[in-house]
Amino acid sequence: MIDPSSISALMRWYLDAGVDETIGDVPLDRFRQAERPEEAPARAGIPPARPEPAQPEPARRAAPPAAPAERVPSAPPASPTLPGQVDDLSSRLARIETLDGLREALLAFEGCPLKSTATNTVFADGNPAARVMIVGEAPGAEEDRQGLPFVGASGQLLDRMLATIGLDRGSVYITNVLFWRPPGNRTPTPAEVAACLPFVERHIELVDPAILVLLGTASVKTLLGRTEGIIKLRGRWLEYTTPRMSRPIPTLPSFHPAYLLRSPGQKRASWMDLLALRDRLASLNEAPGNGDLAESSTVI
Ligand code: URA
């Protein structure tokens, strides 16, 4: 009989090590799988390793019997980061004219290794016709479970923040610079960010919002290429553009709500950013027929 306290001690140890999610029922030894992919157990939602192209029979027979087995990568090669490959992907995505088409292309995309450890692809939430598009960093555990961005604790704070200026998921469109959760919420690698970037750029082009709000350092660095930290850039109106856009989009960097949960003293600065967003929207609202904004006294 296993002592329940040793199980909970083990669980605590896993959590401390950053393992906060079970992604399969059967343990998977990725070192052995790398050598013998055919032995990997099938796991729901995780694509099997890409099969090796079939060898012509004669070539296989000609192989010396004692030759060591070639190591087969356990996941598809995942670096469309060479400039030519990114350009190629970008120009293929440029031919996609709808968000549904872009989502389908993303679901078929195997160029980011994060996809193989994630439960869901997290594409977007909210109203694609909204004038405000919000771009965060990466899905967390709850977003990965539900397949929607900003539905965990930081998403709930974001909802409360938006409510203070009369916005909700019907009047904003929300996505991230990464479409898959990095395991244990680790910082994404530059290659993972680069793999997703052509999709994010096309995403923004297709939504074509009046205002872009970038939450946190990762989205600001990725989309604006700025080296300054978020403390310096937040609250400043900047511009985002791509070569295919007819006009730059006014862009407001602000603190990530996860940071605000850890540093509530920064909520005041975020409140200033929300007011700046509200004022900018109000100036757009001066055109008749726009009703995104309502008075609100919600406390965040
Ligand atoms: N943090 C993000 O940046 N995005 C999410 O979707 C959730 C948490």
Boltz pocket constraint, residues with backbone or C-beta under 6 A from the ligand:
constraints:
  - pocket:
      binder: B
      contacts: [[A, 136], [A, 137], [A, 138], [A, 139], [A, 140], [A, 143], [A, 148], [A, 149], [A, 150], [A, 151], [A, 152], [A, 154], [A, 155], [A, 175], [A, 176], [A, 215], [A, 258]]
      max_distance: 6.0
